[in-house]
Amino acid sequence: MKFSTRVKSIFKSRAKKRTVQSEIPFRLNFLLWTVGILLLILTARLFYLQVLNGDSYKAEVNRSDTTTETNSVQRGMIYDSTGKVLVGNQAHQAVTYTKDSSATTADIYKTAKILGKYLTVSTAKLTKREQKDYFLADSSNLKKMIKKIPGASKLSDSDQYTKVIDYLGKHPSEYKLSDAQKNKAMIYASMSGAYSLSTTYIKETGVTSKEIAEVGEHLNEMTGVKVGTSWSRNYPSGSAIQSLTGSVSNQKTGLPSDEVNMLLSEGYSRNDSVGQSYLEKEYQSTLAGSKSQTEVSSSSSKQITKAVTKYAGKKGDNLVLTINAKFQKQVQKIVKSDYSSFGGNGNSTGAYAVVMNPNTGAIYAMGGVDRDLKTGKITSDQIGSINHPIVMGSVVKGATVLGALMDGVITPSSNTLNDQPIKVAGTASKSSWWNRTGSVPITAEEALEVSSNSYMMQLAMKEAGTKYVAGSSLNMPTSIFSKLRGYFNQFGLGVKTGIDLPGETTGYTGPTNVIGKALDLAYGNYDSYTVMQLAQYASTIANGGYRMKPYVVQQVRGTNKDGSLGKVESTTQPTILNTINATQAQWKVVRSGMNMVVHGSSAYKTGSAFSSLSPSVSAKTGTAETFRGTTSTLTHSVIMFGPSSDPQVVIAIAVPGASTSSAAVSSTMGKEIYEAYWKTVQSSSGY
């Protein structure tokens, strides 16, 4: 039993081993066959994708792309010191076009033809070349023209096109366009000039309701065309302020040609709107804001399949000016009205006024008019106060006196000289207006009061180390020019004021080859300065020796959700450009003299027109003898500050090229502007 049982168990064990051994190869074979079939399928798929259809899929990848589209935002606004809008934005319905990265000439031509059916644009600036390009955008026209070019088949595509353009130039009848075609050609030109994925305006103003409706109805037929919004600048307080705030280019004109490379390097597109002049230009980066960014996915059929806003953009920040809009209007009206009554004739080229805070440099108003000598037309020109150099006359005598005091040729206690005609060999006699022949002893204060030319010329000779002898040659070194100008420069005369506006000039510095001109320089009848320089000079006297940097932008502020002024981003702080290191006693001489100009006892004081003003003022008037061609003309000028004991405001005025009959024009302007200041900007109740 035991033996038979053992035999049976042996046979069963061998049978079991054979069964296990037979099952293992079967499973392994099944797995290997499965992997092989999958590899075969994968190989076939790869062959299909890469070999049979590789080019088409590569093209599909190239056509189906994700790129970033940018759009401009609303420009920042400009407010006056009281929060009143000077420069705002007016919204317009507009039709825009965003050029797809893969758009071809044929695509643009097709879209322009469709859009031209529903939208009418101005063709006034449509060029002959743009008409030719539109005509040739039709492939059938291009083929016809190429056939007319001898040897065209041997030329490259670009050379063929150039030859065709030349041919059409000689045969204009070949591409004559109807008015409807010119309209489409203008649209085509705008689209063609757009940068890839940059939005340009096809029509940004004057879009009718009918045009909006018809374009909107057919948007699905016109790739890249949208109905949107554009903004243009408006001026709620009057357009006259634009000669100070400046202008902005539009999408049609694009970047200024003289700055295009610089602006492109800063990230602008050629069709972006930018500030072209003055505040709009100086604060371009602040006012422009930052563009929105949209990630756009497009399909092989050039249709946008997905658009995700990555950055909504930020409206430009706003400028709050130091200028009071109401007062600015009053100043401009005073300058224009008085100039028209007194000085707007003959050889006069305009009139300018600046009102400034002597303690901070803040500009309260800039008035100005320009007069065309040929037509006599008078236009607003507030910015002329920084870029029109004028020979100012006697208003500069305060700087001459202080320079002589600092040089030590006179002292606060010893400064009496004889006012007398100055006679130099070979030249005509030069004298003060009130003393043509005699000799009158006067102090420095009195010299300012009566505006003595003789006194100033004698100071120049003393500073040059020359003793005056009537009738003899003038033996002075040319270094006297640099010495006098050095003192003038400390006040801001003959140097840029540093105002936050572009285009400021330094004035005109005359040559030093005629030594006698140094005498003219001493009493303001040689070099020329701007009215802004006069205001800075007067402020330096008023505040006791601190040359303040003038500015018109008080703050940069953001925008709240409701469109009102937002939080303060930055505030302009008063800046001292230099300090004049004169003693209090020396300053007292100059300030006392300017006070005597208005309140002195001499019958020859030149500022009596201001004696009734309240609060009381100190001033210095000026008259420069100039020429336009061979015609003798005058410049009437004035600087004034008040209250005399605690100056809060400075006024500087100049009227170049005027006649002798208009001598009162600058004083009349000054008086009216001073009264308007205390009524509008600051209460006079405390003075």
ZITA-V557309 format. One record per pair of residues at least 12 apart in sequence whose C-alpha atoms are under 7 Angstrom apart, sorted by the first residue. I is the first residue (numbers start at 0). J is the second residue. Records with the same first field share a line. If there is no record, write none. Layout:
# ZITA-V557309
I=J, J
This chain:
# ZITA-V557309
59=299
62=298, 299
63=297, 298, 299
64=296, 297
65=294, 295, 296, 297
66=294, 295, 296
67=292, 293, 294, 295
68=196, 197, 292, 293, 294, 295
69=196, 197, 290, 291, 292, 293
70=197, 198, 290, 291, 292
71=290, 291
72=288, 289, 290, 312, 313, 314
73=230, 314, 315
74=286, 287, 288, 314, 315
75=286, 287, 314, 315, 316, 317
76=317, 318
77=317, 318, 319
78=318, 319, 320
79=319, 320, 321, 322, 323, 324
80=319, 320, 321, 322, 323
81=323
84=235
85=234, 235, 236
86=232, 233, 234, 235
87=232, 233, 234
88=230, 231, 232, 233
89=230, 231, 232, 233
90=228, 229, 230, 231
91=203, 204, 228, 229, 230
92=203, 204, 206, 227, 228, 229
93=202, 203, 204, 206, 226, 227, 228, 229
94=200, 201, 202, 203, 225, 226, 227
95=198, 199, 200, 201, 224, 225, 226, 227
96=190, 198, 199, 200, 201, 223, 224, 225
97=196, 197, 198, 199, 223, 224
98=193, 194, 195, 196, 197, 223
99=195, 196, 223
100=195, 196
104=136
105=136
107=187, 190
108=136, 187
110=221, 222
111=183, 186, 187
112=183
115=182, 183, 186
117=210, 213, 214
118=210
119=182
120=182, 202
122=181, 182, 185
125=185
129=184, 188
130=181, 184
131=164, 174
133=184, 187
134=174
144=163
145=159, 163
186=201
189=201
199=250, 270
200=250
203=229
222=302
239=379
242=379, 380, 381, 382
243=277, 381, 382
244=277, 278, 279
245=275, 276, 277, 278, 279
246=274, 275, 276, 279
247=272, 273, 274, 275, 279
248=272, 273, 274, 275
249=272
250=270, 271, 272
251=270
253=269, 270, 271, 272
254=269, 270, 271, 272, 273
277=500, 501
278=500
281=500, 501
285=315, 316
286=315, 316, 317
287=315
288=313, 314, 315, 316
289=312, 313, 314
290=312, 313
291=310, 311, 312
292=308, 309, 310, 311, 312
293=306, 307, 308, 309, 310
294=306, 307, 308, 309
295=307
316=555, 556, 557, 558
317=555, 556, 557
318=552, 554, 555, 556
319=552, 553, 554, 555
320=551, 552, 553, 554
321=361, 362, 363, 551, 552, 553
322=362, 363, 364, 551
323=363, 364
326=364, 676, 679, 680
327=364, 365
330=364, 366, 672
331=366, 367
333=668
334=350, 366, 367, 668
335=368
337=664, 668
338=350, 664
341=661, 664
342=657, 661, 664
346=372, 656, 657
347=655, 656, 657
348=369, 370, 371, 372, 655, 656
349=368, 369, 370, 654, 655
350=367, 368, 369, 653, 654, 655
351=366, 367, 368, 383, 384, 530, 652, 653, 654
352=365, 366, 367, 384, 530, 651, 652, 653
353=365, 366, 530, 531, 534, 650, 651, 652
354=648, 649, 650, 651
355=534, 648, 649, 650
356=647, 648, 649
357=538, 541, 542, 647, 648, 649
358=542
359=547, 573
360=547, 548, 549, 550, 573
361=549, 550, 551
362=549, 550, 551
365=381
366=381
367=379, 380, 381, 383
368=380, 381
384=529, 530, 531
385=503, 504, 529, 530, 531
386=502, 503, 504, 529
387=529
388=506, 507, 527, 528, 529
389=527, 528, 529, 655
390=523, 524, 525, 526, 527, 528, 623
391=523, 524, 527, 528, 621, 622, 623, 634, 636
392=522, 523, 524, 621, 622, 623
393=450, 522, 523, 620, 621, 622
394=619, 620, 621, 636, 637, 638
395=522, 523
396=447, 522
397=589
398=486, 487
399=455, 521
400=443
401=585, 589
402=486
403=458, 462
404=585
405=581
408=461, 462
411=584, 585, 588
414=442, 443
415=440, 441, 442, 443
416=440, 441, 442, 454
417=438, 439, 440, 441
418=438, 439, 440, 441, 453, 454
419=434, 436, 437, 438, 439, 453
420=435, 436, 453
421=453, 469
422=469, 470
423=469, 470, 471, 472, 473
424=470, 471, 472
430=452, 453
431=451, 452, 453
444=588, 589, 591, 592
445=592
447=592, 593, 596
448=592, 593, 595, 596, 604, 605
449=596, 603, 604, 605
452=522
455=521, 522
456=518, 521, 522
459=518, 521
463=475, 476, 479
475=514
477=511, 514
479=517
480=511, 517
489=579
490=536, 539, 546
491=532, 535, 536
492=528, 532, 533, 536
493=505, 506, 528
496=532, 548, 549
497=548, 549
498=548, 549, 550
499=550, 551
506=527, 528, 529
507=526, 527, 528
508=526, 527
509=525, 526
524=623, 624
530=651, 652, 653
533=651
534=649, 650, 651
535=547
537=638, 649
538=649
541=640, 646
543=586
544=578, 579
545=575, 577, 578, 579
546=575, 576, 577, 578
547=574, 575, 576
548=574, 575, 576
553=570, 571
554=567, 569, 570, 571
555=567, 568, 569, 570
556=568
593=617, 618, 619
594=617, 618
596=617, 618, 619
597=609, 610, 617, 618
598=610
605=620
606=618, 619, 620
608=666
609=670
614=641, 642, 683, 686
615=641, 642, 643
616=639, 640, 641, 642, 643
617=639, 640, 641, 643
618=638, 639, 640
619=637, 638, 639
620=636, 637, 638
621=635, 636, 637
622=634, 635, 636
623=635
632=656, 657, 658
633=655, 656, 657, 658, 659
634=653, 654, 655, 656, 657
635=653, 654, 655, 662, 665
636=652, 653, 654, 665
637=651, 652, 653, 665, 666
638=650, 651, 652
639=651
650=669
652=665
653=665
